[in-house]
Amino acid sequence: MTTSLIVAAAVIAALILLNAFFSAAETALTGASRARMASLEREGDRLAKHVNDLNEDRERMIGAVLLGANLVQIAASAIAASIFVGLYGDLGPLITTIVLTPLLLIFGEVGPKTYAITSADKIARWVAIPVKWMVRVLAPITGAVQWIVNNGLKLFGVRVDETIDVLTAARAEIAGAVELHAEEGGVEAEARHRLLGALDLSELSIADVMIHRRAIKSLDIDLPTREIIAQAMASSHTRLPLYKDEPDNIVGVLHARDLLRAVSEHGRDGFDVATVAREPWFAPVQTSAEDQLAEFLRRREHFALVVDEYGALMGLVTLEDILEEIVGDIKDEHDIAVQGVRPQPDGSVNVDGAVPIRDLNRVMNWDLPDEEAVTIAGLVIHEAQAIPEPGQRFAFHGYRFQVLRRQRNQLTALRVEREVEERMEGG
C-alpha cells in the first residue's frame, strides 16, 4: 500500500511538473518578442526559427498546449481523487480539491507563468522543439477542436476567420510600445516624435503636408531672362515652379543649379529659361505621404506638384516636407525659425491661419486635433461652422482662439492659448 502511494504521489508530482511546462511554454511563446526572434533567425539561430514557425499558426500552437495542460490536470485530479477516496471515503473529493488546487495553482500555473514572463525569449527557445512535436502529434485533435469552436461561434454571429490587417496591427503594436516606453522615460520626447512620425506617414495624405497653392512662390516664364534670374536669386527656394499666362498653369520647374550653370555658360541674356526648366511632376492629392516618400526615393526627385482628380493645381510637396513629419523642422540658414508661429510673453501664440495644425502641435508640444482640418484657420472655421470676424473668441479642445485678422474669406492670423476648462463665446 505504501509503495503504491509513493508511486501515485510521484506520478502526480510529474504531472504537476508537466503542467508547469505547458504553462511556461504558452506564456513564453506568446510573450516572446517577434522582432527579437526574427533577428535571431536571420543570424542563424535555429531555435528562434522554431519559435517563429509556431507563431505563424498561433491558434493551433495554443490549442495543442492547452490540450496538453488539460489532459495532465485531469489525470492528476483523477489519480489524487482515487488515493484520497481510498483513504478517507466520501471526504476524498473534498480533500483532493483542497490539496491539489494550491499545488497546481502555485507550482503548475502561477510560478511557471511568472518565470516565463520575466524570461520569455529564452524560455520560448527552450520549449520550441518539444512544443512543435506536440503540435504535430495533436494536430488532428486540435484541428477538430478549432472547427467546433469556430462553427459554434458562428451560431452566435461571431466571425473568427475574417481577414485581419496585419500591417495595421503591427503598427499599432509598435506605436503602443513607443508610447509606453516614453511614459516610463525610456524614450526621449524627440525620439518619440520621430518614431511615431514614421509610423503615421501611411495615415497622412500629401494634402496634409503640402504647401497650399496660394503660398507657392512661382515665376512667370514669359518674363525677361534677367528678371527671372533676379527673382530666382532673391528667393530662399532652390526649386521654383514656372507658370504661363496664369499661376495655376505650371509648365516647368526651375532649379537654381541649372540656372547658375546656364548663366555661367551663356551669360544673363544668352539663353531661354524654358530650355533649362525641368518637366513638372504632378502627384494626385490622394497619395499617402508614405507612398510619395517611396516615389521620391525611386525617382530621385525632391519636388512634386499636387493636383486634384480634375488636374487642378492644389499645392506642392517636397521630400523635406515629408521628412519633417518624421524628424521635425529641418532648418538651414535661409529658414525662419518657426514660420508663422510667434510665441508671446503671456504664454499665448500668434499663428498665421495657414499654419498646419501638425506643425503647431510639434512646435508647442500641443495636441490639437487634425482629423477635420489641416490648418489652424480650418480648425476654427470647422468648429465655429462659420467664417468668424476679427475679435471673435472661441474655446474648444482645451484651447482658446481669438481671430486677429481676416482677409475676405480667409482667417490670416489668430491667437491661441491653452485653457483649463472648455468654453465657447461669440464676439
C-alpha positions in Angstrom: 0.0 0.0 0.0 2.8 2.4 0.9 4.7 1.6 -2.3 1.6 2.3 -4.4 1.0 5.6 -2.6 4.6 6.6 -3.2 4.2 5.8 -6.9 0.9 7.6 -7.2 2.4 10.7 -5.4 5.4 10.6 -7.8 3.1 10.4 -10.8 1.1 13.4 -9.5 4.3 15.4 -9.0 5.4 14.5 -12.5 2.0 15.6 -13.9 2.3 18.9 -12.0 5.7 19.5 -13.4 4.4 18.7 -16.9 1.6 21.2 -16.3 4.3 23.7 -15.3 6.0 23.1 -18.6 2.8 23.7 -20.6 2.1 26.9 -18.6 5.6 28.3 -19.1 5.5 27.3 -22.8 2.2 29.0 -23.5 3.3 32.2 -21.7 6.8 32.3 -23.2 5.8 31.5 -26.8 3.0 34.1 -26.9 5.1 36.7 -25.0 8.4 36.4 -26.8 9.5 39.3 -28.9 8.7 38.6 -32.5 11.2 41.2 -33.6 13.9 39.6 -31.5 13.1 36.1 -32.8 13.2 37.3 -36.4 16.5 39.0 -35.8 17.9 35.8 -34.2 16.6 33.7 -37.1 18.4 35.9 -39.6 21.6 35.4 -37.6 21.2 31.6 -38.0 19.6 30.7 -34.6 17.6 27.5 -35.4 15.7 27.6 -32.1 14.4 31.1 -32.9 13.2 29.7 -36.3 11.2 27.1 -34.4 9.6 29.8 -32.3 8.7 31.8 -35.4 7.2 28.7 -37.1 5.0 28.1 -34.1 3.8 31.7 -34.0 2.8 31.5 -37.7 -0.1 29.4 -36.6 -0.5 30.7 -33.1 -4.1 29.4 -32.7 -3.0 25.8 -33.3 0.0 26.1 -31.1 -2.1 27.5 -28.2 -4.7 24.8 -28.8 -2.1 22.0 -28.5 -0.6 23.4 -25.3 -3.9 23.9 -23.7 -5.0 20.4 -24.6 -1.9 19.0 -23.1 -2.3 21.1 -19.9 -5.9 20.0 -19.5 -5.0 16.3 -20.0 -2.4 16.4 -17.3 -4.6 18.4 -14.9 -7.5 15.9 -15.3 -5.1 12.9 -14.9 -3.6 14.4 -11.8 -7.0 15.1 -10.3 -8.2 11.5 -11.1 -5.2 9.9 -9.5 -5.3 12.1 -6.5 -9.1 11.5 -6.1 -8.6 7.7 -6.2 -5.9 8.0 -3.5 -7.9 10.2 -1.1 -11.2 8.3 -1.7 -9.4 5.1 -0.7 -8.0 6.8 2.5 -10.9 9.0 3.5 -14.0 7.6 1.7 -16.7 10.2 0.9 -14.4 13.1 2.0 -11.9 12.1 -0.7 -13.1 14.5 -3.4 -13.2 17.5 -1.0 -9.7 16.7 0.3 -8.5 16.2 -3.3 -9.7 19.7 -4.1 -8.2 21.3 -1.0 -4.8 19.6 -1.6 -4.4 19.6 -5.3 -5.8 23.1 -6.1 -2.9 25.1 -4.4 -0.3 22.6 -5.7 -1.5 23.1 -9.3 -2.0 26.8 -8.9 1.4 27.6 -7.3 3.7 25.0 -9.0 1.8 24.3 -12.2 0.4 27.7 -13.1 1.4 30.9 -11.3 5.1 30.1 -10.7 5.9 28.9 -14.2 4.0 31.7 -15.8 5.7 34.3 -13.7 9.1 33.0 -14.5 8.2 32.7 -18.2 7.1 36.4 -18.3 10.5 37.5 -17.0 12.5 35.4 -19.5 10.1 34.9 -22.4 12.6 35.0 -25.2 15.0 32.5 -23.5 12.3 30.0 -22.4 10.5 30.2 -25.8 13.6 29.0 -27.5 14.0 26.1 -24.9 10.5 24.8 -25.3 10.0 25.4 -29.0 11.2 22.0 -30.3 9.1 19.8 -27.9 6.0 22.0 -28.4 6.5 21.8 -32.2 6.4 18.0 -32.0 3.4 18.1 -29.7 1.6 20.3 -32.2 2.2 17.8 -34.9 1.1 14.8 -32.8 -2.1 16.6 -31.6 -2.8 18.2 -34.9 -5.9 16.1 -35.7 -7.4 16.7 -32.3 -6.7 20.5 -32.2 -8.0 20.8 -35.8 -11.3 19.2 -34.8 -11.5 21.5 -31.7 -10.8 24.6 -33.8 -13.5 23.6 -36.3 -16.1 23.0 -33.5 -15.2 26.3 -31.8 -15.3 28.4 -35.0 -18.6 26.9 -36.1 -20.0 27.2 -32.7 -19.2 30.9 -32.5 -20.8 31.4 -35.9 -24.1 30.4 -34.4 -23.8 33.5 -32.2 -22.8 35.7 -35.1 -19.1 35.8 -34.3 -16.7 35.5 -37.2 -13.2 34.5 -36.2 -11.9 33.9 -39.7 -12.2 37.4 -41.0 -9.2 38.9 -42.7 -7.0 40.9 -40.2 -5.0 43.8 -41.3 -1.7 42.5 -40.1 0.3 45.6 -41.1 -2.1 47.9 -39.2 -2.0 45.7 -36.2 1.8 45.7 -36.3 2.0 49.4 -36.5 -0.4 49.8 -33.6 1.7 47.4 -31.5 4.9 49.3 -32.3 3.2 52.7 -31.6 1.9 51.3 -28.3 5.4 50.1 -27.3 6.9 53.6 -28.1 4.2 55.4 -26.1 4.7 53.0 -23.1 8.5 53.5 -23.1 8.1 57.2 -23.5 5.8 57.4 -20.4 8.3 55.3 -18.4 11.1 57.6 -19.5 12.9 55.1 -21.7 12.3 57.1 -24.9 13.0 60.8 -25.1 10.3 63.2 -26.4 12.2 63.9 -29.7 12.8 60.2 -30.4 9.1 59.5 -29.6 8.1 62.2 -32.2 10.4 60.7 -34.8 9.3 57.1 -34.3 5.6 57.9 -34.2 6.0 60.3 -37.2 7.4 57.5 -39.3 4.5 55.2 -38.3 2.0 58.0 -39.1 3.1 58.5 -42.7 0.7 55.9 -44.0 -2.2 57.7 -42.4 -1.3 61.0 -43.9 -2.0 62.1 -47.5 0.2 64.6 -49.2 -2.7 67.1 -48.7 -1.8 67.1 -45.0 1.8 68.1 -45.6 1.8 70.0 -48.9 2.3 73.8 -49.3 -1.1 75.2 -50.5 -1.1 76.7 -54.0 -1.8 80.2 -52.5 1.6 80.0 -50.7 3.6 78.8 -53.7 6.3 81.1 -55.0 6.3 80.8 -58.7 7.7 82.7 -61.7 6.2 83.8 -64.9 8.1 82.1 -67.7 7.4 84.9 -70.1 9.3 87.5 -68.1 12.7 88.6 -69.4 15.5 86.2 -68.6 17.3 88.8 -66.4 14.1 89.4 -64.4 13.6 85.7 -63.8 17.3 85.3 -62.7 16.9 88.2 -60.3 13.7 86.8 -58.7 15.2 83.3 -58.5 18.3 84.6 -56.8 16.2 86.6 -54.3 14.2 83.5 -53.4 15.1 81.2 -50.5 14.0 78.2 -52.5 16.2 76.2 -54.9 13.3 74.9 -57.0 10.7 77.3 -58.4 7.6 76.4 -60.5 7.3 78.3 -63.8 3.8 79.3 -65.0 2.5 80.6 -68.3 -0.4 83.0 -68.5 -1.8 82.2 -65.1 -0.2 81.0 -61.8 -2.1 77.7 -61.8 -0.8 76.7 -65.3 2.6 75.2 -64.3 4.7 74.4 -67.3 8.1 73.7 -65.7 10.3 73.8 -62.7 13.4 75.9 -62.5 16.3 74.5 -60.4 18.8 77.1 -59.1 21.7 74.8 -60.0 20.6 74.5 -63.6 20.0 78.3 -63.8 23.5 79.1 -62.4 25.1 76.6 -64.9 23.3 78.3 -67.8 24.3 81.8 -66.6 27.9 80.6 -66.3 27.9 79.2 -69.8 25.8 81.8 -71.7 25.6 84.9 -69.6 22.5 86.6 -68.3 20.8 87.1 -71.7 22.3 84.3 -73.8 19.7 81.6 -73.1 16.0 80.9 -72.9 14.8 79.9 -69.4 12.4 77.4 -70.9 15.4 75.4 -72.2 16.8 74.9 -68.7 13.5 74.2 -67.0 12.7 70.7 -65.9 9.5 68.8 -66.7 7.0 69.2 -63.8 6.0 66.1 -61.9 2.3 66.0 -60.8 1.2 63.8 -57.9 -2.5 63.1 -57.1 -3.7 64.7 -53.9 -5.0 61.4 -52.6 -1.5 59.9 -52.5 -0.3 58.9 -49.0 2.8 60.6 -47.6 4.4 57.1 -47.3 3.8 56.3 -51.0 5.0 59.7 -52.0 8.2 59.3 -50.0 8.8 56.0 -51.8 8.2 57.7 -55.1 10.7 60.5 -54.2 13.3 57.9 -53.4 12.6 55.8 -56.5 12.7 58.8 -58.9 15.5 60.5 -57.0 13.3 63.7 -57.0 12.7 66.2 -54.3 9.8 68.2 -55.6 6.2 67.4 -56.9 3.2 69.5 -57.7 -0.1 68.3 -56.2 -3.3 68.1 -58.3 -6.8 67.0 -57.6 -8.8 64.5 -59.6 -9.6 67.1 -62.3 -6.0 68.1 -62.7 -6.4 71.4 -60.9 -3.3 72.6 -59.0 -3.7 72.1 -55.2 -0.2 72.8 -54.0 3.3 71.4 -53.9 5.1 68.8 -51.8 8.8 68.3 -51.3 10.9 65.5 -49.9 11.8 67.8 -47.0 8.1 68.3 -46.2 7.6 64.6 -45.7 10.9 64.1 -43.8 9.9 66.9 -41.4 6.9 64.8 -40.4 9.4 62.3 -39.0 12.4 64.3 -37.8 10.8 67.7 -37.1 11.7 71.0 -38.7 14.8 70.9 -41.0 16.3 74.4 -40.9 19.0 75.9 -42.9 20.5 79.4 -42.9 17.6 80.7 -45.1 14.8 79.3 -42.9 12.8 81.3 -40.4 13.0 79.5 -37.0 9.3 78.7 -36.8 7.5 80.3 -39.8 4.1 81.6 -38.9 4.3 80.8 -35.2 5.1 83.6 -32.8 5.0 82.8 -29.1 4.0 85.7 -26.8 5.3 86.6 -23.3 1.9 85.8 -21.7 2.1 82.1 -22.9 -0.2 82.6 -25.9 0.9 82.1 -29.5 0.1 84.3 -32.5 -0.3 82.0 -35.5 -0.8 82.6 -39.2 -4.1 81.0 -40.3 -2.3 78.9 -42.9 0.0 77.2 -40.4 -0.7 73.4 -40.3 -2.1 72.0 -37.1 0.6 69.3 -37.0 3.3 71.9 -37.2 1.9 73.9 -34.3 1.4 70.7 -32.2 5.0 69.8 -32.9 6.5 73.2 -32.1 4.4 73.8 -29.0 4.0 70.2 -27.9 0.2 70.5 -28.1 -2.5 68.1 -29.0 -4.9 70.0 -31.2 -6.9 67.5 -33.4 -6.1 67.4 -37.1 -8.7 65.0 -38.3 -11.2 67.5 -39.6 -8.9 70.3 -40.8 -5.3 70.7 -41.9 -4.6 74.3 -40.8 -5.4 76.3 -37.7 -7.8 78.6 -39.6 -9.6 75.5 -41.0 -9.9 74.1 -37.5 -11.6 77.3 -36.2 -13.9 77.5 -39.2 -14.9 73.9 -38.8 -15.6 74.3 -35.1 -17.4 77.6 -35.5 -19.4 76.4 -38.5 -18.9 79.9 -40.0 -16.1 82.3 -41.0 -15.6 84.4 -37.9 -15.0 88.1 -37.8 -11.8 89.7 -36.3 -12.1 89.9 -32.5 -14.3 86.8 -32.1 -13.2 84.3 -29.4 -13.8 80.6 -29.2 -12.8 77.8 -26.9 -12.7 74.1 -27.7 -10.5 71.1 -27.3 -8.9 72.7 -24.2 -7.6 75.8 -26.1 -8.8 79.4 -26.6 -8.8 81.0 -30.0 -9.1 84.7 -31.0 -9.4 85.8 -34.6 -6.9 88.7 -35.1 -7.2 89.3 -38.9 -9.4 88.2 -41.7 -8.9 88.8 -45.4 -12.0 88.2 -47.4 -13.0 84.6 -46.6 -9.6 83.7 -45.0 -8.5 83.8 -41.4 -5.0 85.1 -41.7 -4.0 85.5 -38.1 -5.1 84.0 -34.8 -4.1 84.0 -31.1 -4.1 80.5 -29.5 -3.5 79.6 -25.8 -4.3 76.7 -23.5 -7.2 76.8 -21.2 -8.3 74.8 -18.2 -11.9 74.3 -19.0 -13.6 74.3 -22.4 -16.0 77.1 -23.0 -17.1 79.0 -26.1 -18.1 82.6 -26.6 -19.1 84.6 -29.6 -17.8 88.1 -30.2 
